Amino acid sequence: MCVLILYLLISTSIVTADNMNNSASDEQDVVNFLSKYGYLKPLNNDINSNNSIRYKENYNEALFNFQEFYNLPATGEINQETLKLIKQSRCGLPDAVLSDYTLHPKKWSHFNITWRAHVGDSHIKSLVRKAFSIWEEFTNLKFTETPRNRYPNIFIAFTARKHKYFIHQRECSSDFDGPGNVLAHADFPNDINVTEIHIDNAESWSYSTTVDASYSDSPSLLNVIIHELGHTLGLEHSSVNTSIMYSFYSNSRSKLDQDDIWAIQNLYGIKSKQKPTFNVSTTTTQKSLLTTSTPKNVTVLPKDNNNNKFPDLCSLQTIDKFLIVKTHLYIFYKKNYSNLS
């Protein structure tokens, strides 16, 4: 009997110690993640040595901001949903925790943007062209492949671990980490008019041009290039998990979400030949205040799948965002919008 009690006590102690070690390891992983992706200012690698109340408050606030941005249970404490998400493959750029979509302060000052891919495989080149065409579809941007004797605006290259920029041969500050985790990273538009996209060569890439569940174990190169191109055009990460600019990888995203379209058009305008229009026909009812005998074209944003039931503007204390397109002012609140023009 005494032997059994002693065995139970020892077993309980081992389990408790393991749980404490796992908890400390999880917390260190979360601290490293929050520091790397812009939520927490790095302090000391050993979190146990930081007994500052202020540091604890900063850590909890940073974790809360991350959880809120990615629509996780926002408690400021570690939970399973948080641990699961931070272990997923993602883009190597930090997050800008502001709204659904976020725009970088800089964008291209011209609409004709040149590019070059440092790859010999013709199939990969075709994926790159397809990725550019997806962004080109919704704006007046024009992407042109440039010859080797000229600097491109966007340069795409495969690299691994510690690496340099290909154009200016300076050290890249973001090392890759082998298979999984960080898949790629990119520059935002800058004053030298040259940006680079670096893709981790250690990944087992899928070169499929369509969404296919059979490729779920391999990241889609097309999806990742589309995402990184968004950065080179001036888009930050989005908190909308169906957005191509969502930082964590999913093989189900190979086209722009409405969130992405609003973001890119906010920067570069709506593609001229694809402005959605409808005809306002002459209709006379008892409630009509104005009739017209000639139809006219009216530019509108496409409606979402909801019935766009926008609440009374005077009843709102805050809005999510607004967008100005020529003489139209669009107010966005949750999944609905109102056109004030």
Secondary structure, DSSP 4 states (H G I P E B T S, - for coil): -HHHHHHHHHHHHHHHHHHHHHHHHHHHHHHHHHHHTTSS----S-GGG---HHHHHHHHHHHHHHHHHTTS---SS--HHHHHHHTS-EESSPP--SSSS-B-S---SSSEEEEEEE---HHHHHHHHHHHHHHHTTSS-EEEE--TTS--SEEEEEE-SS-B-TTT-PBPS----SSSSEEEEEPPP-TTS-EEEEEETTS--B--SS--GGGTTS-BHHHHHHHHHHHHHTB--BS-TTSTTBSB--TT--S--HHHHHHHHHHH---GGG--EEE------TT-S---SS--EEE-PPP-SS---PPPGGG-S--SEEEEETTEEEEEETTEEEEE-
